[in-house]
């Protein structure tokens, strides 16, 4: 299995997000109208904002349920996925949306707090365990340290 290639979108939630469910399968779907700022790099190394484009963003399954709890209008995000065209069932018009595989707050512009659950495993639950020895070289006898003669 190779590495999955995709597009990265960095933007902000421009409209109120909605959570819907598929009529056929019941699959949850997070939808939001999003804005993406575009920049141009100048010869002196600075950046100039050129324009802002708006897109439809959708994410499905568990990420949709988490996304509706996490994101509000105005929040900055990073998403990975791809642009896909589809026919709007209500209007019959051809449209395009960004179908995200992952959707996360942008850590550059969002204050985040990470809560970690303890993981089971040897030595992970023992806070007093001395882990510094795990990266030290084991003691070797003086005989093992002498280089072996070559060509004998």
Phi and psi restraints in degrees (value plus and minus 20) as a CYANA .aco file:
   2 UNK   PHI    -108.2   -68.2
   2 UNK   PSI     157.5   197.5
   3 UNK   PHI     -96.7   -56.7
   3 UNK   PSI     113.7   153.7
   4 UNK   PHI     -97.5   -57.5
   4 UNK   PSI     105.2   145.2
   5 UNK   PHI    -110.2   -70.2
   5 UNK   PSI     126.4   166.4
   6 UNK   PHI    -181.3  -141.3
   6 UNK   PSI    -192.7  -152.7
   7 UNK   PHI    -128.9   -88.9
   7 UNK   PSI     123.2   163.2
   8 UNK   PHI    -126.8   -86.8
   8 UNK   PSI     109.7   149.7
   9 UNK   PHI    -136.2   -96.2
   9 UNK   PSI     108.2   148.2
  10 UNK   PHI    -139.0   -99.0
  10 UNK   PSI     101.4   141.4
  11 UNK   PHI    -184.6  -144.6
  11 UNK   PSI    -178.3  -138.3
  12 UNK   PHI    -155.7  -115.7
  12 UNK   PSI     132.1   172.1
  13 UNK   PHI     -95.2   -55.2
  13 UNK   PSI      94.1   134.1
  14 UNK   PHI    -111.0   -71.0
  14 UNK   PSI     -42.7    -2.7
  15 UNK   PHI    -152.0  -112.0
  15 UNK   PSI     149.2   189.2
  16 UNK   PHI     -85.7   -45.7
  16 UNK   PSI     104.4   144.4
  17 UNK   PHI     -86.2   -46.2
  17 UNK   PSI     133.2   173.2
  18 UNK   PHI    -149.8  -109.8
  18 UNK   PSI     127.1   167.1
  19 UNK   PHI    -135.2   -95.2
  19 UNK   PSI     102.5   142.5
  20 UNK   PHI    -143.7  -103.7
  20 UNK   PSI     151.7   191.7
  21 UNK   PHI    -150.4  -110.4
  21 UNK   PSI     121.5   161.5
  22 UNK   PHI     -83.2   -43.2
  22 UNK   PSI     115.1   155.1
  23 UNK   PHI     -87.3   -47.3
  23 UNK   PSI     -53.4   -13.4
  24 UNK   PHI     -98.9   -58.9
  24 UNK   PSI     -67.8   -27.8
  25 UNK   PHI    -131.7   -91.7
  25 UNK   PSI     -34.6     5.4
  26 UNK   PHI      59.3    99.3
  26 UNK   PSI     -11.7    28.3
  27 UNK   PHI     -83.8   -43.8
  27 UNK   PSI     108.2   148.2
  28 UNK   PHI     -91.1   -51.1
  28 UNK   PSI     125.3   165.3
  29 UNK   PHI    -159.0  -119.0
  29 UNK   PSI     100.5   140.5
  30 UNK   PHI    -109.6   -69.6
  30 UNK   PSI     111.2   151.2
  31 UNK   PHI    -151.0  -111.0
  31 UNK   PSI     119.1   159.1
  32 UNK   PHI    -172.0  -132.0
  32 UNK   PSI     128.0   168.0
  33 UNK   PHI    -105.4   -65.4
  33 UNK   PSI     109.6   149.6
  34 UNK   PHI    -147.1  -107.1
  34 UNK   PSI     133.2   173.2
  35 UNK   PHI    -133.5   -93.5
  35 UNK   PSI     122.1   162.1
  36 UNK   PHI    -147.7  -107.7
  36 UNK   PSI     102.1   142.1
  37 UNK   PHI    -104.3   -64.3
  37 UNK   PSI     120.1   160.1
  38 UNK   PHI    -134.5   -94.5
  38 UNK   PSI     123.7   163.7
  39 UNK   PHI    -151.6  -111.6
  39 UNK   PSI     133.6   173.6
  40 UNK   PHI    -141.4  -101.4
  40 UNK   PSI     112.8   152.8
  41 UNK   PHI    -102.8   -62.8
  41 UNK   PSI     108.4   148.4
  42 UNK   PHI    -110.2   -70.2
  42 UNK   PSI     146.4   186.4
  43 UNK   PHI     -81.7   -41.7
  43 UNK   PSI     -50.0   -10.0
  44 UNK   PHI    -103.8   -63.8
  44 UNK   PSI     -15.7    24.3
  45 UNK   PHI      72.9   112.9
  45 UNK   PSI     -26.3    13.7
  46 UNK   PHI    -104.4   -64.4
  46 UNK   PSI     149.5   189.5
  47 UNK   PHI    -139.4   -99.4
  47 UNK   PSI     122.3   162.3
  48 UNK   PHI    -139.9   -99.9
  48 UNK   PSI     107.9   147.9
  49 UNK   PHI     -89.6   -49.6
  49 UNK   PSI     108.4   148.4
  50 UNK   PHI    -120.7   -80.7
  50 UNK   PSI     -70.4   -30.4
  51 UNK   PHI    -182.8  -142.8
  51 UNK   PSI     157.8   197.8
  52 UNK   PHI    -150.4  -110.4
  52 UNK   PSI     110.8   150.8
  53 UNK   PHI    -132.9   -92.9
  53 UNK   PSI     136.2   176.2
  54 UNK   PHI    -139.3   -99.3
  54 UNK   PSI     123.4   163.4
  55 UNK   PHI    -162.1  -122.1
  55 UNK   PSI     141.9   181.9
  56 UNK   PHI    -112.3   -72.3
  56 UNK   PSI     112.4   152.4
  57 UNK   PHI    -140.7  -100.7
  57 UNK   PSI     114.2   154.2
  58 UNK   PHI    -156.1  -116.1
  58 UNK   PSI     122.4   162.4
  59 UNK   PHI    -160.4  -120.4
  59 UNK   PSI     124.8   164.8
  60 UNK   PHI    -138.2   -98.2
  60 UNK   PSI     154.3   194.3
  61 UNK   PHI      46.4    86.4
  61 UNK   PSI    -164.4  -124.4
  62 UNK   PHI     -80.8   -40.8
  62 UNK   PSI     -56.3   -16.3
  63 UNK   PHI     -81.0   -41.0
  63 UNK   PSI     -51.8   -11.8
  64 UNK   PHI     -87.0   -47.0
  64 UNK   PSI     -62.6   -22.6
  65 UNK   PHI     -87.2   -47.2
  65 UNK   PSI     -58.4   -18.4
  66 UNK   PHI     -91.2   -51.2
  66 UNK   PSI     -61.1   -21.1
  67 UNK   PHI     -80.9   -40.9
  67 UNK   PSI     -59.1   -19.1
  68 UNK   PHI     -88.8   -48.8
  68 UNK   PSI     -48.2    -8.2
  69 UNK   PHI     -99.6   -59.6
  69 UNK   PSI     -48.4    -8.4
  70 UNK   PHI    -111.5   -71.5
  70 UNK   PSI     -57.3   -17.3
  71 UNK   PHI    -126.2   -86.2
  71 UNK   PSI     120.6   160.6
  72 UNK   PHI    -150.6  -110.6
  72 UNK   PSI     146.2   186.2
  73 UNK   PHI     -75.5   -35.5
  73 UNK   PSI     111.8   151.8
  74 UNK   PHI      77.6   117.6
  74 UNK   PSI     -34.0     6.0
  75 UNK   PHI     -92.0   -52.0
  75 UNK   PSI     123.4   163.4
  76 UNK   PHI    -108.9   -68.9
  76 UNK   PSI     126.6   166.6
  77 UNK   PHI    -164.4  -124.4
  77 UNK   PSI     145.8   185.8
  78 UNK   PHI    -148.4  -108.4
  78 UNK   PSI     111.7   151.7
  79 UNK   PHI    -151.4  -111.4
  79 UNK   PSI     126.8   166.8
  80 UNK   PHI    -135.8   -95.8
  80 UNK   PSI     124.4   164.4
  81 UNK   PHI     146.8   186.8
  81 UNK   PSI    -160.9  -120.9
  82 UNK   PHI    -176.7  -136.7
  82 UNK   PSI     133.7   173.7
  83 UNK   PHI    -104.0   -64.0
  83 UNK   PSI     112.8   152.8
  84 UNK   PHI    -154.2  -114.2
  84 UNK   PSI     120.3   160.3
  85 UNK   PHI    -111.1   -71.1
  85 UNK   PSI     127.6   167.6
  86 UNK   PHI    -173.2  -133.2
  86 UNK   PSI     144.1   184.1
  87 UNK   PHI    -117.3   -77.3
  87 UNK   PSI     103.2   143.2
  88 UNK   PHI     -86.4   -46.4
  88 UNK   PSI     100.9   140.9
  89 UNK   PHI     -87.0   -47.0
  89 UNK   PSI     -44.7    -4.7
  90 UNK   PHI    -104.8   -64.8
  90 UNK   PSI     -56.1   -16.1
  91 UNK   PHI    -126.6   -86.6
  91 UNK   PSI     -40.1    -0.1
  92 UNK   PHI      59.1    99.1
  92 UNK   PSI     -19.2    20.8
  93 UNK   PHI    -101.0   -61.0
  93 UNK   PSI     129.2   169.2
  94 UNK   PHI     -99.7   -59.7
  94 UNK   PSI     108.9   148.9
  95 UNK   PHI    -151.6  -111.6
  95 UNK   PSI     150.7   190.7
  96 UNK   PHI    -152.1  -112.1
  96 UNK   PSI     119.2   159.2
  97 UNK   PHI    -157.3  -117.3
  97 UNK   PSI     136.6   176.6
  98 UNK   PHI    -110.5   -70.5
  98 UNK   PSI      94.2   134.2
  99 UNK   PHI    -116.1   -76.1
  99 UNK   PSI      85.3   125.3
 100 UNK   PHI    -104.3   -64.3
 100 UNK   PSI     119.8   159.8
 101 UNK   PHI    -110.2   -70.2
 101 UNK   PSI     -56.8   -16.8
 102 UNK   PHI    -152.3  -112.3
 102 UNK   PSI     128.5   168.5
 103 UNK   PHI    -164.8  -124.8
 103 UNK   PSI     102.3   142.3
 104 UNK   PHI    -162.8  -122.8
 104 UNK   PSI     133.2   173.2
 105 UNK   PHI     -82.4   -42.4
 105 UNK   PSI     127.1   167.1
 106 UNK   PHI     -98.4   -58.4
 106 UNK   PSI      94.3   134.3
 107 UNK   PHI     -89.6   -49.6
 107 UNK   PSI     -35.5     4.5
 108 UNK   PHI     -92.3   -52.3
 108 UNK   PSI     -56.7   -16.7
 109 UNK   PHI    -136.7   -96.7
 109 UNK   PSI     -15.6    24.4
 110 UNK   PHI    -144.5  -104.5
 110 UNK   PSI     114.4   154.4
 111 UNK   PHI    -100.3   -60.3
 111 UNK   PSI     100.1   140.1
 112 UNK   PHI    -135.3   -95.3
 112 UNK   PSI     131.6   171.6
 113 UNK   PHI    -152.5  -112.5
 113 UNK   PSI     108.2   148.2
 114 UNK   PHI    -126.2   -86.2
 114 UNK   PSI     106.2   146.2
 115 UNK   PHI    -125.9   -85.9
 115 UNK   PSI      99.8   139.8
 116 UNK   PHI    -124.7   -84.7
 116 UNK   PSI     117.3   157.3
 117 UNK   PHI    -109.5   -69.5
 117 UNK   PSI     127.7   167.7
 118 UNK   PHI     -88.6   -48.6
 118 UNK   PSI     125.2   165.2
 119 UNK   PHI    -128.3   -88.3
 119 UNK   PSI     116.2   156.2
 120 UNK   PHI     -93.5   -53.5
 120 UNK   PSI     133.0   173.0
 121 UNK   PHI     129.1   169.1
 121 UNK   PSI     142.0   182.0
 122 UNK   PHI     -84.0   -44.0
 122 UNK   PSI     109.1   149.1
 123 UNK   PHI      59.9    99.9
 123 UNK   PSI     -30.4     9.6
 124 UNK   PHI     -98.3   -58.3
 124 UNK   PSI     -48.9    -8.9
 125 UNK   PHI    -109.6   -69.6
 125 UNK   PSI     -28.1    11.9
 126 UNK   PHI    -117.1   -77.1
 126 UNK   PSI      77.8   117.8
 127 UNK   PHI     -86.4   -46.4
 127 UNK   PSI     -40.2    -0.2
 128 UNK   PHI    -111.0   -71.0
 128 UNK   PSI     -20.4    19.6
 129 UNK   PHI     -84.5   -44.5
 129 UNK   PSI     116.5   156.5
 130 UNK   PHI    -108.7   -68.7
 130 UNK   PSI      84.7   124.7
 131 UNK   PHI    -107.7   -67.7
 131 UNK   PSI     -27.8    12.2
 132 UNK   PHI     -84.3   -44.3
 132 UNK   PSI     -49.0    -9.0
 133 UNK   PHI     -92.2   -52.2
 133 UNK   PSI     -39.0     1.0
 134 UNK   PHI     -84.0   -44.0
 134 UNK   PSI     -41.7    -1.7
 135 UNK   PHI    -130.0   -90.0
 135 UNK   PSI     -12.5    27.5
 136 UNK   PHI    -114.1   -74.1
 136 UNK   PSI     129.3   169.3
 137 UNK   PHI     -92.3   -52.3
 137 UNK   PSI     117.4   157.4
 138 UNK   PHI     -88.1   -48.1
 138 UNK   PSI     130.7   170.7
 139 UNK   PHI     -84.2   -44.2
 139 UNK   PSI     118.1   158.1
 140 UNK   PHI    -139.7   -99.7
 140 UNK   PSI     128.0   168.0
 141 UNK   PHI     -89.4   -49.4
 141 UNK   PSI     140.1   180.1
 142 UNK   PHI     -82.0   -42.0
 142 UNK   PSI     -51.0   -11.0
 143 UNK   PHI     -85.5   -45.5
 143 UNK   PSI     -57.9   -17.9
 144 UNK   PHI     -92.5   -52.5
 144 UNK   PSI     -42.2    -2.2
 145 UNK   PHI    -102.7   -62.7
 145 UNK   PSI     -40.3    -0.3
 146 UNK   PHI     -94.9   -54.9
 146 UNK   PSI     115.8   155.8
 147 UNK   PHI     -88.7   -48.7
 147 UNK   PSI     125.0   165.0
 148 UNK   PHI     -95.6   -55.6
 148 UNK   PSI     117.8   157.8
 149 UNK   PHI     -88.4   -48.4
 149 UNK   PSI     122.9   162.9
 150 UNK   PHI    -121.8   -81.8
 150 UNK   PSI     130.1   170.1
 151 UNK   PHI      57.4    97.4
 151 UNK   PSI      -4.8    35.2
